[in-house]
Amino acid sequence: MAIPKITAVGAYVPPGLLTNKDLESMVETSDQWIVERTGIRTRHIAEKGIASSDVATVAVQELIAKSGIKATDIELIIVATITPDMQLPATACIVQNNVGAFGAWGFDLSIACSGFLYALQVGAQFVRSGAHKNVVVIGVDIMSSIIDYTDRQTCIIFGDGGGAALIQPCEEGEQNGFIDFVHEIDGSGGGSLYLPGGGSRNPTSHETIDKKMHFVHQDGPAVFKFATRKMAEMCTRVLERNGMSGADVDLFIPHQANLRIITSAMERLGMTMDRVIVNIDEYGNTTAGTIPLAMHSALERGMLKKGDLVLLASMGAGFSAGATLLRWAY
């Protein structure tokens, strides 16, 4: 079996900005309160009519340019998103057509903030088995399309954007690739972060619209409590299973939900901030888009080099959580 590895990363965020100062005029909040509680200073917001496939397409086009592969070389496209362009077809189908990956198959995966990490493992298994040699995994969300900008619990947190990673097999004898992963869901937390309208339980109607059921609803304290505990727990589990500790990790790339959650995990792992990538101040929480965007930021800042031991971690709605351990391949 081949060892899968990440060989290219692309990303894109819409140019429009929503700052904390802008939010001060929209809801009862302040720049100081948002920064102290979340670490967020600004977030990118898509213009009306811009969909998840548009952001994903640009990210994949950058990935293709950086990797040197042709669009027609792509065999599988997996899109992790909770804001698909529409209920059907899958956003993966739209991206495939946009980038000209003719011959590729694909599908969407929906598990909110853990989406990219889960999709990354699905894609890795297709490469590990030998079924495919060029798999593109995308994490993207246009969260502004499902946020109530009169609800200060949610509107201060989320932004729009996403990224993509190319997974290919390692060369014979190469050790820079995926090492291990742990994933977990706890469905008892499903009512703490959810969007109730538009599905089969509450189909779209005048009533669901009037009751604002097509926006994200969140129990902030419950989500924070879960995330603070679970992120460090999942990271510790995957490290210990491989005879490692936080001291062995060269770079920690966590889901960008809240700076306090990231800092708590970092401290429990015995790491220092110089080995953690943080860009939540620039982008906010882009849900499935945060980890590929963070990878992209790490590469731009020169924080990743070939052979580095990298730890990825996510947690979010579901409740869902996960951690992945790999050695960077380029």
C-alpha positions in Angstrom: 0.0 0.0 0.0 1.2 3.5 -0.8 1.7 6.1 1.9 -0.5 9.2 1.0 1.0 12.7 1.2 0.0 16.3 0.7 1.9 17.7 -2.3 0.2 21.1 -2.9 -2.2 23.5 -1.2 -4.4 26.3 -2.7 -6.7 28.8 -1.0 -9.0 31.7 -1.6 -11.0 34.2 0.4 -13.5 36.8 -1.0 -12.1 40.3 -1.0 -14.9 41.9 1.0 -14.1 42.6 4.7 -16.3 42.7 7.8 -14.4 44.2 10.7 -15.1 44.3 14.4 -15.8 48.0 14.1 -18.4 47.2 11.4 -20.1 44.8 13.8 -20.2 47.5 16.5 -22.8 49.3 14.4 -24.8 46.1 13.8 -25.1 44.4 17.2 -24.4 45.2 20.8 -20.7 44.3 20.9 -17.2 46.0 20.8 -13.9 45.4 19.1 -12.3 44.9 22.5 -14.8 42.3 23.6 -14.6 40.3 20.3 -10.8 40.2 20.3 -10.6 39.2 24.0 -13.2 36.5 23.7 -12.3 35.1 20.3 -9.1 36.6 18.9 -10.9 37.7 15.7 -10.4 41.1 14.3 -11.8 40.8 10.8 -13.4 38.3 8.5 -13.9 38.0 4.7 -17.4 38.1 3.4 -18.5 37.1 -0.1 -20.5 39.4 -2.3 -24.1 38.4 -3.1 -24.1 35.7 -5.8 -20.7 34.2 -4.9 -21.1 30.6 -3.9 -18.9 27.9 -2.3 -18.0 26.5 -5.7 -16.7 29.8 -6.8 -14.2 30.0 -3.9 -13.3 26.3 -4.3 -12.7 26.7 -8.0 -10.1 29.5 -7.4 -8.4 27.4 -4.7 -8.2 24.4 -6.9 -6.8 26.4 -9.8 -4.0 27.7 -7.6 -3.3 24.1 -6.4 -3.1 23.0 -10.1 -0.7 25.8 -10.9 1.5 25.0 -7.9 1.6 21.2 -8.3 2.1 21.2 -12.1 -0.5 18.5 -12.7 -3.2 19.0 -15.3 -6.8 19.3 -14.4 -7.5 16.2 -16.3 -5.1 14.3 -14.1 -7.4 14.7 -11.1 -9.3 11.5 -10.4 -11.4 12.4 -7.3 -12.7 15.6 -5.8 -14.1 15.7 -2.3 -15.8 18.9 -1.1 -16.3 19.4 2.6 -18.9 22.1 3.1 -22.1 22.9 5.0 -23.0 25.7 2.5 -23.3 23.9 -0.8 -24.3 25.9 -3.8 -27.6 24.1 -3.7 -29.2 20.9 -2.4 -28.3 19.2 -5.7 -26.1 18.7 -7.6 -23.2 18.2 -5.3 -20.8 21.2 -5.2 -18.1 18.7 -6.2 -19.8 18.3 -9.6 -19.8 22.1 -10.2 -16.1 22.4 -9.2 -15.2 19.5 -11.4 -16.8 21.2 -14.4 -15.3 24.6 -13.5 -11.7 23.5 -13.4 -12.0 21.1 -16.3 -11.2 17.9 -14.3 -13.0 15.8 -16.9 -13.1 12.2 -16.0 -12.8 12.8 -12.2 -15.6 11.7 -9.9 -16.5 13.3 -6.6 -18.9 14.0 -3.8 -19.6 16.4 -0.9 -19.1 15.7 2.8 -21.0 17.5 5.5 -19.7 17.5 9.1 -19.2 21.3 9.6 -16.0 22.4 11.2 -14.4 18.9 11.1 -15.2 18.6 7.4 -11.8 19.2 5.9 -10.0 16.9 8.3 -12.6 14.1 7.8 -12.5 14.5 4.0 -8.7 14.5 4.1 -8.7 11.1 5.6 -11.3 9.8 3.1 -9.1 11.0 0.2 -6.0 9.6 1.8 -7.5 6.1 2.0 -8.2 6.2 -1.8 -4.5 6.9 -2.4 -3.4 4.4 0.3 -5.4 1.6 -1.3 -3.9 2.4 -4.7 -7.2 3.3 -6.3 -6.1 6.8 -7.1 -2.9 8.9 -7.5 -4.4 12.4 -7.6 -7.1 13.3 -5.1 -8.2 16.9 -4.4 -9.8 17.6 -1.0 -11.5 20.9 -0.5 -12.8 22.6 2.6 -15.0 25.6 1.9 -17.9 27.5 3.4 -19.8 30.7 2.7 -20.9 31.1 6.3 -22.4 34.6 5.7 -25.2 32.8 3.8 -26.4 31.1 6.9 -25.6 33.7 9.6 -28.2 36.0 11.3 -26.4 39.3 11.6 -28.7 40.3 14.5 -27.4 37.4 16.6 -24.2 38.5 18.3 -23.5 34.9 19.4 -22.8 33.8 15.9 -22.3 36.9 13.6 -19.0 37.9 15.3 -17.4 34.4 14.7 -17.8 33.3 11.1 -16.3 34.3 7.8 -16.1 33.0 4.2 -13.3 31.2 2.4 -11.7 27.9 1.8 -8.8 25.9 0.5 -7.8 22.7 -1.2 -5.1 20.1 -0.8 -3.7 17.6 -3.4 -3.1 14.1 -2.1 -0.7 11.8 -4.0 1.2 8.6 -3.1 4.8 8.8 -1.7 7.6 7.6 -3.8 9.0 4.1 -2.8 10.9 4.4 0.4 9.7 8.0 1.2 8.4 8.5 4.7 6.9 12.1 4.4 3.2 11.5 4.5 0.2 10.6 6.6 1.0 8.7 9.8 -2.2 8.3 11.8 -5.6 9.8 12.7 -8.3 9.7 15.3 -11.9 10.8 14.7 -14.9 10.9 17.0 -18.5 12.1 17.1 -20.9 12.6 20.0 -24.4 13.1 18.7 -25.7 14.1 22.1 -24.2 17.5 21.4 -26.1 18.0 18.1 -28.5 20.5 19.7 -25.7 22.8 20.7 -24.8 23.9 17.2 -27.2 23.4 14.4 -29.3 24.8 11.5 -32.9 23.6 11.9 -34.5 24.7 8.7 -34.4 23.4 5.1 -33.9 19.7 5.8 -36.4 16.9 5.8 -37.4 17.6 9.4 -38.3 21.2 8.7 -38.7 21.8 5.0 -38.5 25.4 3.8 -41.8 27.2 4.4 -42.9 30.7 5.4 -43.0 29.5 9.0 -39.3 28.3 8.9 -38.2 31.6 7.4 -40.2 33.7 9.8 -38.7 31.8 12.7 -35.2 32.3 11.4 -34.7 28.5 11.2 -32.3 28.8 8.2 -29.6 30.4 10.3 -27.0 28.8 12.5 -28.1 28.4 16.2 -25.4 28.0 18.8 -25.1 27.4 22.5 -21.8 29.1 22.9 -20.8 27.9 26.4 -21.6 24.3 25.5 -19.6 24.4 22.3 -16.7 26.2 24.0 -16.6 23.6 26.8 -16.6 20.7 24.4 -14.0 22.2 22.1 -11.6 23.2 24.9 -11.6 19.6 26.3 -11.8 17.6 23.1 -9.1 19.3 20.9 -6.3 18.6 23.4 -7.7 15.1 24.1 -7.7 14.1 20.5 -4.3 15.5 19.9 -2.9 13.7 22.9 -4.5 10.4 21.8 -3.0 10.4 18.3 0.4 11.4 19.6 0.6 8.9 22.4 -0.6 6.1 20.1 2.6 6.8 18.0 5.0 7.2 21.0 5.1 11.0 20.6 4.3 14.1 22.6 3.7 17.7 21.9 7.4 18.3 22.2 7.9 16.3 19.0 5.5 18.4 16.9 7.1 21.0 14.6 3.8 22.7 13.7 0.3 22.5 15.2 -2.4 23.5 12.7 -5.7 23.7 14.6 -9.2 24.5 13.5 -9.6 28.3 13.9 -12.7 28.5 16.0 -11.5 30.6 19.0 -8.0 31.7 20.1 -8.7 30.7 23.7 -9.5 27.1 22.5 -6.3 27.0 20.5 -4.2 28.4 23.4 -5.7 25.9 25.8 -4.8 23.0 23.6 -1.3 24.3 22.9 -0.6 24.6 26.7 -2.0 21.1 27.5 0.3 19.7 24.7 3.3 21.5 26.2 3.9 23.6 23.1 4.8 27.2 22.5 3.0 29.7 20.2 5.9 29.8 17.7 4.9 26.2 16.7 1.2 27.0 16.3 -0.3 28.6 13.2 -3.0 31.1 14.0 -4.9 33.2 11.4 -8.3 33.5 13.1 -7.6 37.2 13.5 -7.6 37.7 9.7 -10.4 35.2 8.7 -12.6 34.3 11.6 -14.1 30.8 11.6 -14.6 29.7 8.0 -15.8 26.3 9.3 -14.5 23.6 6.8 -12.2 26.2 5.3 -10.1 26.9 8.4 -7.5 24.2 8.2 -6.6 24.5 4.5 -6.5 28.3 4.9 -4.2 27.8 7.9 -2.0 25.4 5.9 -1.8 28.1 3.2 -0.9 30.8 5.8 1.8 28.5 7.3 3.4 28.0 3.9 3.3 31.7 3.1 4.9 32.5 6.5 7.7 29.9 6.0 6.5 27.9 9.0 6.4 24.6 7.1 9.3 22.6 5.6 9.8 19.1 4.2 10.0 16.5 6.9 8.2 18.6 9.6 6.0 16.6 12.0 2.6 18.3 11.6 -0.5 17.9 13.9 -3.9 18.9 12.6 -6.9 19.1 14.8 -10.6 20.0 14.5 -13.8 20.0 16.5 -17.3 21.4 15.9 -21.0 20.7 15.3 -22.2 17.1 15.7 -20.4 17.2 18.1 -17.4 16.1 16.0 -13.7 16.0 16.6 -10.5 14.7 15.1 -6.7 14.9 14.8 -4.3 13.9 12.1 -0.6 13.3 12.3 1.7 13.6 9.2 5.1 14.5 8.0 5.1 17.4 5.5 6.2 16.3 2.1 7.4 19.5 0.4 
